[in-house]
């Protein structure tokens, strides 16, 4: 795999060596599935640039997660047809997983997620999906396309019925009817804030392992402002990070994506927040693995330890 010209966190070469790194970040600058504002194609580069300014010490974990090794891959060519785009995401993710990497897909719009999850499910047949998002994304088609970002969870549920959707605050009547008819586990932002969501009970109903997909519009505008389909009233930084930390502690997360940031020349805060979000989630994953295996925090890149 060809390395990206700009590495996540701007790490020293010993921590971005493909053979030694535990994590591969796969930027995928695609916005062919959007329905409102553009900019998602420019998001991966903006996040990588912002990440060079992050502190590498995690003040909550009291460690430096980057020491597991994180290599950023050059994006593959993006085909013109949406179906071929998903196939490209699938093939690239599968290759990285075969090389023993824990894959982080960095979008790009949300329509790319099913391609990544298909590769995860090929390896982990019982994998379930947790979605953090403002939107239900359960339409079978939108604007004449079954590959719109408004159809992401519909395409996921074509191959996996074990799903959990959190933070939702925008959906159509037809989506609401589908949720009731299929008894889909979906909790709105109101549910999460008013005692209608018990994390232990809900996560206990999901199979292991788990794939996590985060659409950044799940966060309030005060956290991440630039996104293609904004909705007011999302998670605060503390709410979102606390929820994700609990997910990673309780479940075996075997991959995740962060999508739907929209590049904006006048907004430096949002890509920085996304970069920090990714680093926090990687720290949560490493914490879980080391705790399960009773291992110390690494002082050198860890190779294939994370995907197990």
N, C-alpha and C positions, 0 to 999 in steps of 0.2 A: 504493500500500500504506500502511495506517495504521501509524504508528510505535507501538512499545510505550511505555507510561508510564514503564518503567524500562529504560534502555539498558545493554547489556552494557558493563562497565567504568566506567559513569557518565562517558562521554567528553564533551568539549566539543561543542557543537552542530555545529561545522564538520566534525567527524569522524563524525557520525551522520546527515549529510544523505543521503537515499536516492539522489539523482542522482549524487553524487560518490563514495559509499562503494564499495569493492571487494567487501565481504562483507555478506551478509544472514544474520542469525541468526533462525531460525524456531522459536520455542518452540511445542511441541505437547503440552499437558498432558492426556494420555490414559492411562487405565489399564484400558481395557476388555478387554485381552488378557492380563491377569495370571493367575497360577495359584496364588500363595501369598500373600505379604503385599502390602498396598496402600501407597499413598504416592507413586506415580510421578506422579500428576496434580499434586501440589504441588511437584514437583522443579524445573521451569523457573523459577518465581518465586524459589525458594530459591537457585538458581545465579546468577540475575541480581542478587539482593540481595548475595550474597557477593562477586560479581565487582567491586563498587565498592571493595573493600578490597585488590585486587591491585596490586602495583607494575607499572607499565607498561613498565619496562626489563627485557629478557630477559638474564639474566646469562650465558647460554651463547652466544646469538647476538650479544650486545653491541650490541643495537639495540632500538628501540621499534616492534614490529610494528603497534601500533594505528594508526600514522600512515597506513596504507593506507586507513583508513576502515571502520568496522564499524557497520552499522545493525541494530537489533533490531526485528523486525516484530511487530505485535500478532497474537496467535494467531487463526486463523480459527475460525468456529463448528464445533463438533464434532458430527457427526450421531450418532444413536442406534445405527445399524447398523454393524457392523464393516467390511463391504465398502464402505460409503459413507465411512467414516473414511479408508480407504486412498485412495479417489478424491479426497477433500479434500486429503490430503497431496500427492498427485500433482499436482493442479491448481495448488495454491499454489506448490509447488516449481517447476513448469514456468513459471509467471508470473515468478517471481524470476529464473530462468535466462534467460528471454527478455529481461529487463531488464538482463542482463549481469552478474548477481551470482554470486559463489561462495557456495553455500548450505550453512549448517551447521544441521542439524535437531537440536533440543534436546528430548529426550523427558522424560517420557512413557515408556511401556513399549516393548519392542523390536518389537512387532507393527506399528509405523508405518513401519519401514524399507523394506519392499517398495514402498510408495507413492512414497517419495522416489526410490528407485533406478529405478523405472519412468520417471520424468521424466528422470533422468540418461541412461538407456539410449536414450531417444527421441532425445536429442541426440547421444550418443556410442554408436553401435551396437556397437562392439567393447569396451565397458567391461566390466571384470571387478570382482569384489568381494573385499575382504579383511575378514574378521570377526575381531575380538578379543573373546573371550567365554569364560566358564567352561563354557557349555553348547553342545552341538552344534546345537540348534534345528532338527533335521532330521525331526521327526515330521510326517507328512502331516496329522494332526489330533490335537488334544489336548482332553480334556473335551468332545468333541463339536463342536469348532470348528476350522476350517482357518485361522483368523485369530488363533489364540493366539500369544503370544510364544514358545512352544515350537515353533512352525512357521515361524519367520522365514526360516531358510535354505532350508527346503523351498519356500516361496513364491518366494524369490529364484531358486532353481534351476529353477523352472518356466519362467523367462524367460532365465536365464543359467547355463550350466554351468561357466563359467570362474571358479571360486571358490577361496579359500584361507582356512582356518579355523585360528586360532592361540590357544594358551593353554587349550585345552579340558581340562576335568577332571571332567566329568559328562555321561554319555550312557547311553541305554538299549541293550539288546542289539540291538533292531531297528534302531536308528540305526547301531550298529557294523556290522551286516550290510549296511546300505545303503552305508556308506562303502566297504566292501570291494567290493561288487557294482558300484558306479559309479566306483570308483577316485577317490574324492573326496580332494582335497589337504587333509588335516586333520592338525595336529600338536598333541599334548597338551602340557600344561605340563611333563610329564616329558621329552617329546621335545626341547622347547626348552631344557631345562636340562642334558641329557645327550648333547649332540652329535649328535642325530638330525635336526636342522633346520639346513640351510645356507641362509642368507638370500639369497646371490647366486644360487645355483642355483634355488631355489624361486621367487623373484621374477622371474627370467629366463624362467620358463615361463608367466607371466601376461601377458595382453595389456595394452596401454596404450590409454586411460587407466584409472584405478582409482577405485572408490568404496570408502571405508573406513567400516565400522560398528563402533563401540566400545560394547559392553555393559560398564558399569563394574564388574560382578561379575568381570571378568577380573583385577581387582586384588585384592591381599591385603586382608584386613579392616583391617590397620594403615594402609592408604592410604585406602580408601573402605569405611566400615563399613555404611552404610545403603543396602541394596539389597533388592529384593523376593524374590530367590531366591539367598541367599548360599551360597558354597562356600569352604571354607578352602583355603589354599595357593596363592593367586594371585600374579601378578607384583608385585614391589616397584615403587615409584615409578621407581627408576632403570632397572629391567628394561623396564618398559612404555614409558617415554619413549625409551629407547635404540632399542627395536624400532620405534616409530613414526617416530622421526627417520630411521632407515635406510630405511623404506618411502617416506617423503616425498622423500628424496634420490634414490632410485632410480626412482621411478614418478611419473607425472603424475596426481596425485590431483585429481579434479574435483568432489569433494563429500564430506562426511562427516557422520555423526551420532554423538551421544553420548547413550545411553539407559540406563534402568533404575535411575537414582538414585531412592531412596524418601525423600520428605521426612520428617524426624524433628525435632520441636521441641527435642530434647535433643542433637542432633548438628549442630554448626556446622562441623566439620572436613570432612565429606564434600562438601557443596556447594561449599566453598571449593576443595577438591582438583579437583572437576569443572570449576569455572570456570578454574582454572589450566591444567588439561589442555587445554581448548578453546583457550585463548590460546597455549599452547605449540604445538599443532597448526597453528594459523593462522600462527604464526611460521615453522614448518617449511615450510609451503606457500609463503609469501612468499620465503623463502630460496631454495627451488627455482626459482621463477619468475625472480627477479632474477639468479640464477646462470646460468640457461639463456639469458636475454636480455641478459646482460652490462650490467645496469642498476644504478644506485646505490640505496641504501635511500631510501624516500620521505620527503619533508618535508611532504607534503600528501596528501589522499585521492586514490586512484589509479583510481577508476572501474572499468572493465571489464577490467583487466589480468589478473586471476587465472584466470578460467575457461578461458582459451585452451589 
